[in-house]
């Protein structure tokens, strides 16, 4: 499992992030405080406090391509 922190500033950032994550077969979770949502769920992401940094948990050891694609959002 790999963990990184991201910041999604706009609605377009959220849509682009979900479009990237849904291309991958492994699970990706977003953690904000005590809440955890599926990173492939746009509605789940909008239930989080997007003004704060969000922790991403990638449940795969082979996730370098995903990390490269979400690099603009990594803090």
C-alpha positions as CSV (number, residue, x, y, z in Angstrom):
1,X,0.0,0.0,0.0
2,X,1.2,3.5,-0.9
3,X,0.0,6.7,0.8
4,X,0.2,10.3,-0.5
5,X,-1.5,13.6,0.3
6,X,-3.4,15.5,-2.3
7,X,-5.4,18.8,-2.6
8,X,-8.3,19.1,-5.0
9,X,-9.0,22.8,-5.4
10,X,-11.8,22.9,-8.0
11,X,-14.6,20.8,-9.3
12,X,-12.6,20.2,-12.5
13,X,-9.7,18.8,-10.3
14,X,-12.2,16.4,-8.7
15,X,-13.5,15.2,-12.1
16,X,-10.0,14.9,-13.6
17,X,-8.8,13.0,-10.5
18,X,-11.8,10.5,-10.6
19,X,-11.2,10.0,-14.4
20,X,-7.6,9.0,-13.7
21,X,-8.3,6.8,-10.8
22,X,-11.1,4.8,-12.5
23,X,-8.7,3.6,-15.1
24,X,-6.9,1.4,-12.6
25,X,-8.2,-2.0,-11.2
26,X,-6.9,-1.7,-7.7
27,X,-8.7,0.1,-4.8
28,X,-7.9,3.7,-4.0
29,X,-9.3,5.3,-0.8
30,X,-9.5,8.9,0.2
31,X,-9.2,9.7,4.0
32,X,-10.2,13.0,5.5
33,X,-10.4,13.1,9.3
34,X,-12.5,10.1,10.3
35,X,-14.1,9.7,6.9
36,X,-12.9,7.3,4.2
37,X,-14.4,7.2,0.7
38,X,-13.8,5.3,-2.5
39,X,-11.6,7.6,-4.8
40,X,-13.6,6.4,-7.8
41,X,-16.8,7.9,-6.4
42,X,-17.3,11.5,-7.4
43,X,-20.2,11.9,-4.9
44,X,-18.0,10.4,-2.2
45,X,-15.3,12.9,-2.8
46,X,-17.7,15.8,-2.7
47,X,-18.8,14.6,0.8
48,X,-15.3,15.4,2.1
49,X,-13.9,18.7,3.2
50,X,-12.0,19.7,0.0
51,X,-10.5,22.8,1.7
52,X,-8.1,20.4,3.5
53,X,-5.4,18.1,2.4
54,X,-6.8,14.6,1.7
55,X,-4.8,11.4,2.3
56,X,-4.8,8.9,-0.6
57,X,-4.3,5.2,0.2
58,X,-3.5,3.2,-2.9
59,X,-4.0,-0.6,-2.4
60,X,-1.3,-1.8,-4.8
61,X,2.4,-2.1,-4.9
62,X,2.5,-1.4,-8.6
63,X,1.1,2.1,-8.7
64,X,3.8,4.3,-10.2
65,X,1.7,5.1,-13.3
66,X,-1.1,6.3,-11.1
67,X,1.2,8.4,-9.0
68,X,2.7,10.0,-12.1
69,X,-0.8,10.9,-13.4
70,X,-2.0,12.4,-10.1
71,X,1.3,14.3,-9.5
72,X,-0.3,17.8,-10.1
73,X,-2.5,17.2,-7.0
74,X,0.1,15.7,-4.7
75,X,1.2,18.0,-1.8
